[in-house]
Amino acid sequence: MKLDNNNNENNNNKSNESKVTSTNKHNLSFDEILKKAKRKKILLWTTTPILIGGSLAGTIYFVYKNNISYEKESISLKQFEKICNNVELYSAWDVAQNASEIIDSYNFSKQNKLFDINDFINLYIKNNIDFNTGKKILLNYLDLELSKDKNENELDITFEITLNKNFIKGELDAKKNKKYYKKITKTVVINEYAENFNTEEFKKLWSEKYDAEIKAILRKRAPGEEITDQNGTKWFASETFRKEVWDWILKIFKEAKIFPDIYPEDKYDIFPYIPEFYENEKSGLNNEIINPYPNPDSTNPDILNKYKLNEYAYVNWNNKKNLNYLTIDYIYHSKTSITKSKPRRIILTIVGI
């Protein structure tokens, strides 16, 4: 199988969010889950968090950007080295490919002249660069290869770290400033899971039998927007698009019988993975799931405006630079309790679209 932040903000705008609670039973349908989810986009992967100014010990510099004054700070070379040494990488998801298969996909994707290694690695790998660290450094991936021990579940990932000069300044000594650079290689264990997606049956279902169906979905546009949305920006961000892709992959999952032994089909359902829902559900009385989010069917207009559309990107289509990656995030959930699997991700490269 081949696998497939500069927003200009208005400083006068602020958003307020209402929160109420509701409850639901364990036998959840797809639509019920979507209705229970909070209207907030998933951030599935990112190289570094959104960056803002902060405070550190050291020299303070004032910079004007977009007519906004903020403090530009200085960190020593020693501080920089310490930050770099604390950077860690880890597998972001349980994924459907082992390390060797990811390398095969990497080598295939590199043939595209527009290939971006950061986009590719961010599909599989997360780092521990938090909000405060992210305003000090920038991380850029350089290479990806099997571990030196040739372990099929380990990858050696090489990356570089530099100062985030938009917000941080190094020491005044120009010679020392050149040393604010670190090249590192880390070994990451890939969390491969129990489904076997390498069967001929699964491959034929998604790449042959149902190939025309997914291509039709990807070429489709919302009614009345065929001209205004020719590049599909609105369509690919819509819940209708995600739902159609979900129905497509769920059909394939069931026909291919990909349910692993620990999550048998008679006891578990497959649902889209919506973090804000699944990470907050709690066990209540009488086996109820306590859902902290508003009911989108409420008659309150403020709640309706905020929650009537689901914006969780459990399905993502990335055709930038001809990548053609279709990413789908899902989870196994017990039909009778709140028992659930870790979130899982499958990435398909759709050729000829």
C-alpha positions as CSV (number, residue, x, y, z in Angstrom):
1,M,0.0,0.0,0.0
2,K,1.3,3.5,-0.8
3,L,0.5,6.2,1.7
4,D,-0.3,8.8,1.1
5,N,0.5,28.6,10.3
6,N,0.1,32.3,8.8
7,N,-3.5,33.3,9.4
8,N,-4.1,37.1,9.4
9,E,-6.3,37.7,12.4
10,N,-8.4,40.8,13.1
11,N,-7.2,42.1,16.4
12,N,-10.6,43.5,17.3
13,N,-12.3,40.1,17.0
14,K,-12.9,37.9,20.0
15,S,-14.8,34.7,20.3
16,N,-16.9,33.4,23.2
17,E,-17.9,29.8,23.7
18,S,-20.8,28.5,25.6
19,K,-20.6,25.2,27.4
20,V,-23.4,22.9,28.7
21,T,-23.6,19.3,29.4
22,S,-25.7,16.4,28.2
23,T,-25.8,12.6,28.5
24,N,-26.1,9.7,26.1
25,K,-26.3,6.0,26.2
26,H,-23.5,3.7,25.1
27,N,-25.2,2.4,21.9
28,L,-24.0,5.4,19.8
29,S,-24.6,5.8,16.1
30,F,-22.3,7.7,13.8
31,D,-24.8,10.7,13.6
32,E,-25.1,10.8,17.4
33,I,-21.4,11.0,17.8
34,L,-21.2,13.9,15.3
35,K,-24.1,15.7,17.1
36,K,-22.4,15.3,20.4
37,A,-19.0,16.7,19.2
38,K,-17.9,20.2,20.0
39,R,-17.5,22.5,17.0
40,K,-13.7,22.8,17.1
41,K,-11.2,21.6,14.5
42,I,-8.8,18.8,15.3
43,L,-5.1,19.7,15.1
44,L,-3.9,16.3,14.0
45,W,-0.3,17.2,13.4
46,T,2.0,20.2,13.4
47,T,5.7,20.8,13.3
48,T,5.6,23.5,16.0
49,P,2.7,25.1,17.9
50,I,1.4,28.5,17.1
51,L,4.0,31.0,18.2
52,I,3.5,34.1,20.3
53,G,5.8,36.3,22.4
54,G,6.5,35.5,26.0
55,S,9.0,36.3,28.8
56,L,12.4,34.9,29.5
57,A,15.4,36.1,31.4
58,G,17.9,38.1,29.3
59,T,18.0,41.0,26.9
60,I,14.6,42.3,25.7
61,Y,14.1,43.6,22.2
62,F,11.0,45.4,20.9
63,V,9.8,44.5,17.4
64,Y,6.9,45.8,15.3
65,K,5.1,43.3,13.2
66,N,1.7,43.9,11.6
67,N,1.6,47.2,13.6
68,I,1.7,45.2,16.9
69,S,4.6,45.8,19.4
70,Y,5.9,42.8,21.2
71,E,9.0,41.8,23.1
72,K,11.8,40.0,21.3
73,E,13.8,38.0,23.8
74,S,17.3,36.7,24.0
75,I,18.4,33.2,25.1
76,S,22.0,32.1,25.6
77,L,23.7,29.4,23.6
78,K,23.7,27.2,26.7
79,Q,19.9,27.6,27.0
80,F,19.5,26.8,23.3
81,E,21.6,23.6,23.7
82,K,19.5,22.5,26.6
83,I,16.3,23.0,24.7
84,C,17.6,21.0,21.7
85,N,18.7,18.1,23.9
86,N,15.2,17.9,25.4
87,V,13.4,17.5,22.1
88,E,11.8,14.1,21.7
89,L,10.0,12.4,18.8
90,Y,7.4,9.7,19.1
91,S,4.8,7.8,17.1
92,A,1.7,10.0,16.8
93,W,-0.8,7.3,16.1
94,D,-1.4,3.6,15.9
95,V,-0.8,3.3,12.1
96,A,-1.6,0.7,9.5
97,Q,2.0,0.4,8.3
98,N,5.2,-0.8,9.8
99,A,8.4,1.2,9.5
100,S,9.5,-0.7,6.4
101,E,6.3,0.2,4.6
102,I,6.5,3.8,5.7
103,I,10.0,3.9,4.1
104,D,8.6,2.4,0.9
105,S,5.9,5.1,0.8
106,Y,8.5,7.8,1.6
107,N,10.8,6.7,-1.3
108,F,7.8,6.6,-3.6
109,S,6.6,10.1,-2.6
110,K,10.0,11.6,-2.9
111,Q,9.8,11.1,-6.7
112,N,7.3,14.0,-6.7
113,K,9.4,17.2,-7.2
114,L,6.9,19.1,-4.9
115,F,7.4,16.6,-2.1
116,D,7.7,18.1,1.4
117,I,9.3,15.9,4.0
118,N,7.8,17.8,6.9
119,D,4.3,17.2,5.5
120,F,5.1,13.5,5.2
121,I,6.7,12.9,8.5
122,N,4.0,14.9,10.4
123,L,1.5,12.2,9.3
124,Y,3.2,9.7,11.5
125,I,5.4,11.5,14.1
126,K,4.8,14.0,16.9
127,N,7.3,15.9,19.0
128,N,7.2,17.3,22.5
129,I,7.7,20.9,21.5
130,D,5.1,22.6,23.7
131,F,3.7,26.2,23.5
132,N,6.6,27.8,25.4
133,T,9.3,25.9,23.6
134,G,7.8,26.5,20.2
135,K,8.2,30.2,20.5
136,K,12.0,29.7,20.9
137,I,13.0,27.2,18.3
138,L,12.0,25.9,14.8
139,L,12.2,22.2,13.9
140,N,12.7,21.0,10.3
141,Y,12.9,17.4,9.3
142,L,15.8,16.4,7.0
143,D,15.7,12.6,6.4
144,L,13.9,9.4,7.2
145,E,15.3,5.9,7.1
146,L,15.1,2.5,8.7
147,S,16.9,2.2,12.0
148,K,20.5,1.0,11.8
149,D,19.4,-2.2,13.4
150,K,16.9,-2.7,10.5
151,N,14.1,-3.2,13.0
152,E,10.9,-3.2,11.0
153,N,9.1,-1.1,13.7
154,E,11.8,1.6,14.1
155,L,12.7,4.7,12.1
156,D,15.8,6.9,12.3
157,I,14.6,10.5,11.8
158,T,17.1,13.3,11.2
159,F,16.0,16.9,11.9
160,E,17.6,20.3,12.5
161,I,16.7,22.9,15.1
162,T,17.2,26.7,14.7
163,L,16.2,29.8,16.6
164,N,12.8,31.1,15.9
165,K,14.1,34.6,15.0
166,N,10.6,36.0,14.7
167,F,10.4,36.0,18.5
168,I,13.9,35.1,19.9
169,K,17.3,36.6,19.5
170,G,20.6,34.9,20.2
171,E,23.7,36.3,21.9
172,L,25.1,39.6,20.6
173,D,28.3,38.0,19.6
174,A,28.0,37.2,15.8
175,K,30.3,34.3,16.0
176,K,28.3,32.6,18.7
177,N,25.1,33.3,16.9
178,K,26.2,31.0,14.1
179,K,26.2,28.2,16.7
180,Y,22.5,28.3,17.2
181,Y,22.0,25.3,15.1
182,K,21.6,21.6,16.0
183,K,21.3,18.5,13.8
184,I,19.9,15.5,15.5
185,T,18.9,11.9,14.7
186,K,16.4,10.1,16.8
187,T,15.1,6.5,16.7
188,V,11.3,6.3,16.9
189,V,9.3,3.1,17.5
190,I,6.3,3.0,15.2
191,N,3.1,1.8,16.8
192,E,1.8,-0.7,14.3
193,Y,-1.6,-2.3,15.2
194,A,-3.3,-5.6,14.7
195,E,-5.3,-5.1,11.5
196,N,-3.8,-6.6,8.4
197,F,-4.3,-4.1,5.6
198,N,-1.8,-5.9,3.4
199,T,-4.2,-8.5,2.2
200,E,-5.1,-8.7,-1.5
201,E,-8.8,-8.4,-0.7
202,F,-8.4,-5.1,1.1
203,K,-6.1,-3.7,-1.7
204,K,-8.6,-4.7,-4.4
205,L,-11.5,-3.3,-2.6
206,W,-10.1,0.2,-2.1
207,S,-8.0,0.4,-5.3
208,E,-10.2,-1.4,-7.7
209,K,-13.8,-2.3,-6.7
210,Y,-14.5,1.1,-5.0
211,D,-11.9,3.2,-6.7
212,A,-14.3,5.0,-9.0
213,E,-16.6,5.8,-6.0
214,I,-13.9,7.5,-4.0
215,K,-12.7,9.5,-7.1
216,A,-16.2,10.7,-7.7
217,I,-16.4,11.9,-4.1
218,L,-13.1,13.7,-4.5
219,R,-14.2,15.4,-7.7
220,K,-17.6,16.3,-6.3
221,R,-18.6,19.8,-5.2
222,A,-21.5,21.0,-3.1
223,P,-24.6,21.8,-5.1
224,G,-24.4,25.4,-6.5
225,E,-20.7,25.7,-5.8
226,E,-19.3,24.0,-8.8
227,I,-18.0,27.3,-10.2
228,T,-17.1,29.2,-7.0
229,D,-15.4,26.2,-5.4
230,Q,-13.5,24.7,-8.3
231,N,-10.5,23.8,-6.2
232,G,-12.7,22.1,-3.7
233,T,-11.6,24.1,-0.6
234,K,-15.2,24.3,0.8
235,W,-16.1,20.8,-0.2
236,F,-13.1,19.1,1.4
237,A,-13.8,21.1,4.6
238,S,-17.4,20.1,4.8
239,E,-19.0,17.5,7.0
240,T,-20.9,16.1,3.9
241,F,-17.5,15.3,2.3
242,R,-16.2,13.6,5.4
243,K,-19.4,11.6,5.9
244,E,-19.3,10.3,2.3
245,V,-15.6,9.3,2.6
246,W,-16.4,7.7,6.0
247,D,-19.3,5.6,4.5
248,W,-16.9,4.5,1.7
249,I,-14.1,3.3,4.0
250,L,-16.5,1.7,6.5
251,K,-17.9,-0.4,3.7
252,I,-14.5,-1.5,2.7
253,F,-13.5,-2.2,6.3
254,K,-16.5,-4.5,6.8
255,E,-16.2,-6.3,3.5
256,A,-12.5,-6.9,4.1
257,K,-13.2,-8.0,7.7
258,I,-10.3,-6.0,9.1
259,F,-11.6,-6.1,12.7
260,P,-8.7,-7.3,14.9
261,D,-9.1,-10.1,17.3
262,I,-9.1,-7.8,20.3
263,Y,-11.9,-5.7,18.8
264,P,-14.3,-8.3,17.2
265,E,-17.1,-6.9,15.0
266,D,-19.9,-8.5,17.1
267,K,-18.7,-6.5,20.2
268,Y,-17.2,-3.3,18.7
269,D,-18.2,-0.6,16.3
270,I,-15.9,1.6,14.2
271,F,-16.4,5.3,14.6
272,P,-14.6,8.4,13.4
273,Y,-12.1,9.5,15.9
274,I,-13.2,12.9,17.4
275,P,-10.7,13.7,20.2
276,E,-12.8,16.3,22.1
277,F,-15.6,13.7,22.4
278,Y,-13.7,10.5,23.1
279,E,-11.1,12.0,25.5
280,N,-13.8,13.5,27.7
281,E,-16.4,10.8,28.0
282,K,-16.7,9.4,31.5
283,S,-18.5,6.4,33.0
284,G,-21.8,7.5,34.8
285,L,-24.6,5.7,36.5
286,N,-26.4,2.9,34.6
287,N,-23.5,2.7,32.1
288,E,-24.2,6.2,30.7
289,I,-21.7,8.2,28.9
290,I,-21.4,11.7,30.2
291,N,-20.8,14.0,27.2
292,P,-19.6,17.5,28.2
293,Y,-20.7,19.1,24.9
294,P,-23.9,20.8,23.9
295,N,-26.7,19.1,21.9
296,P,-26.7,20.6,18.4
297,D,-30.4,20.0,18.2
298,S,-31.0,22.6,21.0
299,T,-33.4,25.4,20.2
300,N,-31.0,28.0,21.6
301,P,-29.8,29.9,18.5
302,D,-26.4,30.6,20.0
303,I,-25.7,27.0,20.6
304,L,-27.1,26.1,17.1
305,N,-24.8,28.6,15.4
306,K,-21.8,27.1,17.2
307,Y,-22.5,23.4,17.0
308,K,-24.8,22.7,14.0
309,L,-21.7,21.9,11.9
310,N,-19.1,19.4,12.8
311,E,-15.6,20.6,11.9
312,Y,-13.5,17.7,13.1
313,A,-11.1,16.7,10.4
314,Y,-11.3,12.9,11.0
315,V,-11.1,12.8,7.2
316,N,-8.5,14.9,5.4
317,W,-7.7,15.1,1.7
318,N,-4.3,16.6,1.0
319,N,-3.8,17.1,-2.7
320,K,-1.2,19.9,-2.3
321,K,1.9,19.3,-4.4
322,N,0.2,16.3,-5.9
323,L,0.5,14.3,-2.7
324,N,-3.1,12.9,-3.0
325,Y,-3.1,11.6,0.6
326,L,-6.5,10.5,2.0
327,T,-6.1,10.3,5.8
328,I,-8.9,8.8,7.9
329,D,-8.8,8.7,11.7
330,Y,-11.0,6.2,13.6
331,I,-11.5,4.3,16.8
332,Y,-13.0,1.0,17.9
333,H,-15.7,1.5,20.6
334,S,-17.5,-1.2,22.6
335,K,-21.2,-1.6,21.9
336,T,-22.0,-2.0,25.6
337,S,-19.5,0.0,27.6
338,I,-17.1,2.9,27.3
339,T,-14.2,0.6,26.4
340,K,-12.4,1.9,23.3
341,S,-9.2,1.5,21.4
342,K,-6.5,4.0,20.9
343,P,-7.1,6.3,18.0
344,R,-6.0,4.8,14.7
345,R,-5.1,6.2,11.3
346,I,-5.0,4.9,7.8
347,I,-3.4,6.8,4.9
348,L,-4.2,6.0,1.3
349,T,-2.7,7.5,-1.8
350,I,-5.4,8.0,-4.5
351,V,-3.7,7.7,-7.9
352,G,-5.2,9.3,-11.0
353,I,-7.3,12.0,-9.5
